[in-house]
Amino acid sequence: MKLTPSKINLFLLTKLPSAWFCGVRLKHIDDTSCVTTATHKWINQNPFRSMYFAVQAMAAELSTGAIVMKEINESNLKISMLVAENTSAFHKKATGRIEFTCLDGDLVRSSVDKCATEPEGQKFWMTSIAKNENGDIVSEFKFLWTLRKK
C-alpha cells in the first residue's frame, strides 16, 4: 500500500487524535522529503499567543517519522521504529501557518537497507526545520530514530 498524505492524515485522526485536533497535517511526501504544517489557533496556543512547543514537536516528528514509515512500508520488511532522543531550538514565535520540512529521505533509505542485512539495529538523526509564512526559521528539531528488524 502506497502511503499518501491523505492516508497518513487519516492515520492521524484515528491513531493520534491530539495531533489531528491541534491542526497537524501532512502536505507532501516523496522519496527524499516530507512537509507537514500546523496553523496557530486558539486550541494549540500557549499563554504567549504563539503555537505551543508540543504542537510544533508533533508536526516536526511527523515530518521525519512519515519518511521512516514510507521507507519501511516500501521495503516489505518487518521493522520497528522508535524515537530514542530529540532536541529542539526555538528562534521566533510560531504564529500563522508553520511548515515543517525534513529532507533526510536518502538517510532513511540507507538505514532501512542496512536493517535488512545487518543484525544490529540502526540509529540515525533526522532534522526538521520549521518556517513561517515569511520563510523565517521558527524552530529546528532533531530526532534520533532507531530501527530494528523484528
Secondary structure, DSSP 8 states (H G I E B T S, - for coil): ----HHHHHHHHHHH-HHHHHTT-EEEEE-SS-EEEEEE--GGGB-TTSSB-HHHHHHHHHHHHHHHHHHHHHHHT--EEEEEEEEEEEE-S---SEEEEEE--HHHHHHHHHHHHH-SS-EEEEEEEEEE-TTS-EEEEEEEEEEEEE-
